[in-house]
Amino acid sequence: MAVGFKVKYYWYQVGHGDFVHSFFSTISYHLEQNGWGSEFPYLLNDLYHGKLENKNIDSAINELEEIKKKLQNYSPSQVIWDIDNLSKRPPWGDNISMDIKNLSNYFVTSEGEDLIDMLMKALEKGIKTNSDVYIESCN
């Protein structure tokens, strides 16, 4: 089942739900010392749990910019597949593109786009259309 970001009638497909969970798990594990959503509440609490209200998109953009910068300090081998089970590894193991240099560009959507860049586009679309941003599954 595909998961993506929905803004009004725009759809930004990310990929499988496990992949999306890995993205947020990696952020929380490495960048939030006080637990899930403690440093990046708009992305890890609001958006991850379904809905980021339009009024909070500017703050979420600031969070995403900080996340991208900080993830540059972590190697691809430090990816977290599931924060609730740290022994789980990605299904592809260490077989990743040579273009992936750190965790800021590790996450690539099923369409081949950088996940952080895609999320930024969705957030910017939310501002442009004065809409909330949702994370949803589709069949």
N, C-alpha and C positions, 0 to 999 in steps of 0.2 A: 504494500500500500504506500503510495507516494504522499509525502508531507511537503508542504510549502507555505509560503506567506501569501495571504490574500489581502488586497487593498481595494476596497470597493469591488469592481468587477475585474481587477487585474490579478493574475495568478503568477507567482514566482516559484516554480517547482525546485525543490531541494533534492529530494531523494527519499530513501527508506527512513522510517522513524528511528531506527537504531543509529543511523548516521547523524541525524539531527540531535539525538540525545548525546551522542559522543561529542559533538561540537560544544554543547552547553556544559557537559561533564568536564571537558578539558578546561574550559574557562574557569569553572568553579574550583576545580581541584588545584590548579596552578595559581590563580589570581585572587581567590577569595579566602583569606586566612580564617575568617569567622563563619564560614559555611555558605551554603547555596543562597545566592541573592544578596549577600551582605555588602558587597562592593558594587554590584551591577544590578540593582533591583528592578529597573525597568525592563531589561532584557531577560534576566533569569527568573524573575518572579512573574511580572505581568505578561510579557510576550510568551515565554515558555509555557505558561499555564493557560494560554489561549488568546489573550487580547491585550494589546498595547493601545491605550487611549491616545487620541490625536494630541491632546494637551501635553502628553509626556514624550512625544517623539523627539523633540530637540534634546532632551536629557538622554534619551536612548542613543541618539547619534553621537553624543559626547562619550557615552559609555563604549560604543562600538569603536570609535577612534582610539580610545585608550586601550581597549582589548587588543586591537590589531597591533598597536605599537608594542605592547608588553609581550604578546605571543611570539614576537621576533626573537626573543631571548631563549626560546625552547626548541630543542631539536625534534624532528619528526618522530623519533623513537619515544618521545615523552607523551605521545597522544594517550588520552584516556578514553577507552571505548565505553566504559560504564562506571560511573563514580560509585555505584552501589556494589560493584563486583570488580575490583581492580585487577583481578587475574584475567579478565576477558580481554581478548586482543581483537583488532579488526580482522574481518574475514580474509583480507588480502595480506595479512601479516606485515612484513617489511617490504613487500613488493610494490613500491611506489615510484612515481616518476622522478627522474633526476632533477626536474625543475623545482621540486618541493625542497626548500632549504630550511624551513622552520615551521612552527605551528601557525604562523600568521597566513601562510598560503597552503597549508596542508589540506584544508577542507574544500573540495571541488564538487559541485553539484552533479547530478545525473546528466545535466545538459552540458557539462564541461566548464562551467563558470565558477570563479572564485566565490565561495559562499559568503564571505564577509562583504565583498563588493555587491553581490546580489541583495543581501540584507540591507545594505546602505541604499540601494536603488528603491527597494520596497519602502523603507522609511521616508525617503525623499518623496516618493509618490504619495504617501500618506499626508505629508505636508501640503503638496501641490493640490491634492483633491480634498483637503480638509476631512480626511477619513481616518478611522482607526485601522490598525494593522493586526491581522489575525494569523495565528499559526493553525493550520488545518490539515486534515487528511483527505485525500480523494482516492477514489477507486480507479 
